[in-house]
Amino acid sequence: MTPEFVISFGQEAIKVTLLVSLPLLLLGLVVGLAVSIFQATTQIQEITLTFVPKIVVVLLGAIFFGPWMLEKLMAFTHMCISQIPNFVR
């Protein structure tokens, strides 16, 4: 196992992690920003108002993006399993 192989494997793992988590994180960010702007304009400082919309939108995003995320993770897992002979050398 060469250092180049380890570095490329780590880079691919980080890329897949970022790619899979990005849609849900962006949805949570956009909804959180919208709720914050709403709270600032109306001066309603209810703590549950920040969490409930984010939870609902991230859950809906997971349902919508779930198949794509699963496909990316399965492709990475398949690549990892096919590279097992290179791991042991």
TISE-988990 format. One record per residue (C-alpha): residue in one letter; x, y, z. Coordinates in pm, 1 decimal, padded with zeros to 6 digits, always signed. Example, Ala and Ser with C-alpha at 12.3 -4.5 7.8 and 13.67 -1.06 7.14 Angstrom:
% TISE-988990
+---+----------+----------+----------+
| r |       c1 |       c2 |       c3 |
+---+----------+----------+----------+
| a | +01230.0 | -00450.0 | +00780.0 |
| s | +01367.0 | -00106.0 | +00714.0 |
+---+----------+----------+----------+
END
This chain:
% TISE-988990
+---+----------+----------+----------+
| r |       c1 |       c2 |       c3 |
+---+----------+----------+----------+
| m | +00000.0 | +00000.0 | +00000.0 |
| t | +00168.6 | +00315.5 | -00120.5 |
| p | +00127.0 | +00661.0 | +00029.8 |
| e | -00028.4 | +00781.2 | -00296.6 |
| f | -00293.8 | +00510.6 | -00274.3 |
| v | -00376.7 | +00604.1 | +00084.8 |
| i | -00399.2 | +00973.1 | -00003.1 |
| s | -00622.3 | +00909.9 | -00304.4 |
| f | -00845.5 | +00680.5 | -00097.5 |
| g | -00875.1 | +00945.5 | +00174.8 |
| q | -00951.0 | +01215.8 | -00080.0 |
| e | -01225.5 | +01004.4 | -00233.8 |
| a | -01374.6 | +00930.0 | +00108.8 |
| i | -01381.9 | +01300.6 | +00198.4 |
| k | -01529.6 | +01390.4 | -00140.7 |
| v | -01809.2 | +01134.7 | -00104.4 |
| t | -01879.7 | +01248.4 | +00252.5 |
| l | -01910.8 | +01611.9 | +00147.7 |
| l | -02115.0 | +01527.3 | -00159.9 |
| v | -02362.8 | +01314.0 | +00034.5 |
| s | -02405.4 | +01555.1 | +00326.3 |
| l | -02420.1 | +01876.6 | +00123.1 |
| p | -02787.7 | +01870.1 | +00011.1 |
| l | -02926.0 | +01822.7 | +00361.8 |
| l | -02688.3 | +02075.7 | +00513.7 |
| l | -02779.1 | +02336.0 | +00252.9 |
| l | -03150.3 | +02278.9 | +00310.1 |
| g | -03103.7 | +02323.5 | +00683.7 |
| l | -02897.2 | +02636.6 | +00626.0 |
| v | -03153.0 | +02798.0 | +00394.8 |
| v | -03446.1 | +02718.9 | +00623.9 |
| g | -03253.5 | +02837.6 | +00929.7 |
| l | -03170.1 | +03165.1 | +00756.4 |
| a | -03532.3 | +03215.7 | +00649.2 |
| v | -03659.4 | +03146.6 | +01001.6 |
| s | -03399.0 | +03381.8 | +01148.8 |
| i | -03503.6 | +03660.8 | +00913.2 |
| f | -03868.6 | +03594.4 | +01000.4 |
| q | -03790.1 | +03606.1 | +01372.8 |
| a | -03589.6 | +03926.3 | +01337.0 |
| t | -03863.5 | +04105.7 | +01144.7 |
| t | -04150.5 | +03994.8 | +01367.2 |
| q | -03952.3 | +03992.1 | +01695.4 |
| i | -04089.6 | +03647.1 | +01780.9 |
| q | -03815.2 | +03469.6 | +01977.2 |
| e | -03969.3 | +03125.4 | +02016.5 |
| i | -03693.4 | +02863.0 | +02040.1 |
| t | -03901.1 | +02581.7 | +01887.7 |
| l | -03965.0 | +02795.7 | +01580.6 |
| t | -03601.6 | +02746.4 | +01479.2 |
| f | -03590.1 | +02368.8 | +01516.5 |
| v | -03921.6 | +02235.8 | +01389.6 |
| p | -03902.4 | +02376.7 | +01032.8 |
| k | -03541.4 | +02259.4 | +00998.9 |
| i | -03629.3 | +01908.0 | +01113.1 |
| v | -03923.6 | +01887.3 | +00874.8 |
| v | -03728.4 | +02020.2 | +00574.6 |
| v | -03424.7 | +01799.3 | +00640.1 |
| l | -03653.3 | +01495.7 | +00673.4 |
| l | -03824.0 | +01580.3 | +00344.1 |
| g | -03482.8 | +01639.2 | +00186.9 |
| a | -03364.8 | +01299.5 | +00309.0 |
| i | -03670.0 | +01139.2 | +00149.6 |
| f | -03613.7 | +01328.1 | -00176.7 |
| f | -03232.6 | +01296.2 | -00194.8 |
| g | -03214.4 | +00955.4 | -00025.4 |
| p | -03194.5 | +00742.0 | -00340.5 |
| w | -02919.2 | +00960.2 | -00486.8 |
| m | -02725.6 | +00957.5 | -00158.5 |
| l | -02761.1 | +00580.5 | -00133.1 |
| e | -02637.5 | +00536.9 | -00490.7 |
| k | -02326.9 | +00747.1 | -00417.2 |
| l | -02253.5 | +00552.8 | -00098.5 |
| m | -02305.7 | +00218.8 | -00273.1 |
| a | -02068.6 | +00320.1 | -00554.9 |
| f | -01803.2 | +00419.1 | -00299.9 |
| t | -01853.0 | +00094.1 | -00107.9 |
| h | -01825.9 | -00105.6 | -00430.4 |
| m | -01501.9 | +00076.6 | -00512.4 |
| c | -01367.5 | +00001.5 | -00163.2 |
| i | -01452.9 | -00367.3 | -00186.7 |
| s | -01302.8 | -00397.0 | -00533.7 |
| q | -00979.6 | -00238.7 | -00403.9 |
| i | -00931.6 | -00494.4 | -00123.2 |
| p | -00650.7 | -00674.0 | -00313.7 |
| n | -00464.2 | -00342.1 | -00325.6 |
| f | -00510.8 | -00293.0 | +00051.4 |
| v | -00330.9 | -00612.9 | +00145.8 |
| r | -00031.1 | -00567.2 | -00081.7 |
+---+----------+----------+----------+
END
